[in-house]
Amino acid sequence: MRPVAGPRNNREKILETALRLFACQGIGATPTAQLSREAGVSTGTLFHYFPEKSRLVVELHFAIKREIGEELRRDDDPALPIRERLERCLRRYVAWGLAHPEKIHLIDQVDYLPDVGEELKDHETDEERVWMLELIGKAVREGVLPDLPLPFLGVMIIRVLNGIIAIIEAGKTGMSEDEIIEHGLAMLWTA
């Protein structure tokens, strides 16, 4: 017996389809008509759940950020030296990103979307983000990372990590995955 498609299923189908299309085509290049068609719902149903495309983008963004935050905090041990804690966290991010490339590509795009920026700023107090900034701040205070503004360091760290992921995905360096990760992380420590 086939399950009846209820409101929750339609909403989930829209979110899953949006993630796939936004990651492949880009957010701006994905029309809502295509999104509703490929999700198997009417345009009216799409707009019922997400009256504006930016609302859909923001919801996907926060769901992914929560997922990343949970992964980064998993098995954190505050008793470890800060560099080891931070390195374990960064390695988990790379592993998670390699396992979820569509999600990394979506997050990367959202960082450059001016029309959703204000909505994102309204929600930037999530505990995962605060936890990560505290971890980076402690690394700065202990001399593990350079003494630069935390927002700058946060962006630069993410750029290096996403670069590591992109290089591994491309598979064109002649280096092993471990070598790419090691050299990429070494760049953070010597910055």
N, C-alpha and C positions, 0 to 999 in steps of 0.2 A: 504494500500500500504506500502510495506516495504522500509525503507530508503536505499538508495544506500550507501554502505560502501566506503567512500572517504578517502583520506590520513589522515585527522584529526581524523576520527573515528578509523582507524588502529593504529595510534599513541597512542590514548587514550586507546584502548584495550590492547596494549602492556604494557603501564604504569600500568593500573589496574591489569592486570594479573601478572606482575612482582611484584607489591606490595604484592599481595596475596601469591604468591609462595615464594618470599624471606622471608616474615614474617613467613610462615609455615615451610619451608624446610631449610631455610638459603640461603644466597646469593651464597656461594661457592658450595652448593649442588644442585643448580638449573641450569641444562644445558640449553643453548640457544635453543636447539632443542625442549625441553619440553616447554619452554616459548613460542616459536612461535606456536607450535602445540596447546597449550591451549588458546592462544590468537586468534587462528583461522586465522593466517597470515603465509605466507611463511617465511622461514629463510632469504631469500633475502630481504623481506620487513622489517623484524626486523633489519637487518644490514644496510638497507637504512637509517632508523631513528637513529639507535644506532650502529655505526660501532664497538664499543667495549662495553662489558658488564659494564665496569666501568663507561662509559658515562651515561648509563641508571641508574645506582646506584646513580651517582652524581645528575642527574636531579631529580630523585625521592626525594633524600635527601633535595635538595634546595626547592622543592615545599612544602614538609612537614614542613621544618624549617620556611618558610614564613607563612604557615598556623598557626603554633604554635605561631610565633611572633605576628601575627595579633590578635590572641586570647588573648595572654598575655597582650597586650597593650590596648585591648578593655576596655573602661570605666576607664582607669587609671586616677586618680585624684592627680596631683602633690601637691595639697594643704593638702592632708592627711599626717599624720606622716609616716615616712619611713617604720616602721615595718608593719603598716596596709597596705600600698601600696604593700609591698613585699609579705605579707601573702595573700592578695587578688590575686596577680599574681600567687603565688604557688598553691593556691586552684584551680584557673582556669586551670593551667597545669594538675593537677590531674584529674579534671573533663573531660578535653579534652582527656587526655590519656585513661581514662576509656571508653570514647565514640569511640575512634579510636585505639584499641589495635594493629592492624596490623602496623599502622604508627609508634607507639612507638617501637614496636619490630624491625622494619627496622632501625630506627634511632639508636637504641641501638647497632645493628650489625655494622653499618657503622663506628661507633666510633672506632672499632677495626680492620678495614680493611687497611692494609698498602698500597695496590696498588691503592687506591683512595685518600689516604691522601693528596698527593700533589695537586690534582685537587681541593680538598675541601679547602686547605689553600689559594689557589688563589682567593677564593670567600668569605673569612671570614669577609668582611667588611659590611655585610648586616646590615641595620639599626636596625633590631630587636635585633640582637646579641649585637650591640653597646649599645642600649638602656638598655638591661638587665644587661650588665657589669657596666653601669653607676649606675643603681639602686642598684646593689650589692655593688659597691664602696661607694655609699652614706650610705648604711647600715653599712658598715665597719667604715667609718668616724664618724658615730653617735653612734658607740658602740653596734649596734643591732646584728651584726655578728662579729666573731673574726677577728683580724687583721692578715690575711693570704693572700698570693698572690691570686689575682682575678681568674686566670685560675684554681688554686686548688679549691677555693671556688665554682666556677661554676660547676666543675666536681662533687664535693661532693654533692652539692645541687641536681643536676640532678640524681645522684645515689640514694639519699634518696627518691626523688619524684618517680622515676621509681620503687624503692623498695616498696613504698606505693601502687602503682598501681598493681604490681605483687602480693603482699599479698592480696589485695582486690580481684583480679581475681582468686586467688587460693581458697579463701573462706574457709580456714582451721584453722583459728586462734580462732574461737569462739567469736571474737570481731565484733562489728558492723562496717560498712564502716566509719561512723563518728568517732568512737573511733580510728580506724587505722590511719585516717588522723590526728586527734588531737595529738596522741602520736608520729607519724612520724614527724610532724612539730615541736613539742616540742623538738625533738632531734636536730633540726637545731638551735633553739634559745639557747640551753644549751651547744652546742658544744664548 
